[in-house]
Amino acid sequence: MKWFNSKQKLAKIRQKQLKTLRNQRYYQKHRDEILKNRIEHYDLHKK
């Protein structure tokens, strides 16, 4: 049973790494748009 738990843990870690990579790639591609939206959003709520 021990090997099963460690395999599960490794799979979970791997999934998290993949998710992080996907998020980083997405952010790099859409950085300008994201920052612009963030600034607009901030300006709306500042008033």
C-alpha positions in Angstrom: 0.0 0.0 0.0 2.9 2.3 0.7 4.1 2.4 -3.0 0.5 3.3 -4.0 0.4 6.4 -1.7 3.8 7.6 -2.9 2.7 7.2 -6.5 -0.4 9.1 -5.8 1.6 11.9 -4.1 4.0 12.1 -7.1 1.0 12.3 -9.5 -0.5 15.1 -7.4 2.8 17.0 -7.4 3.1 16.5 -11.2 -0.4 17.9 -11.8 0.4 20.9 -9.7 3.6 21.5 -11.7 1.8 21.2 -15.0 -0.9 23.7 -13.8 1.8 26.2 -12.7 3.5 25.9 -16.1 0.2 26.4 -18.0 -0.5 29.5 -15.9 2.9 30.9 -16.5 2.7 30.4 -20.2 -0.8 31.9 -20.4 0.4 34.9 -18.4 3.4 35.4 -20.6 1.3 35.4 -23.7 -1.4 37.7 -22.4 0.6 39.8 -20.0 -0.2 43.2 -21.6 -3.9 42.5 -21.8 -4.0 41.3 -18.2 -2.1 44.3 -16.9 -4.3 46.7 -18.8 -7.5 45.0 -17.4 -6.0 45.1 -13.9 -5.3 48.8 -14.2 -8.8 49.5 -15.5 -10.4 47.5 -12.8 -8.3 49.3 -10.1 -9.2 52.7 -11.6 -12.9 51.8 -11.5 -12.9 51.0 -7.8 -10.6 53.8 -6.8 -13.3 56.5 -7.3 
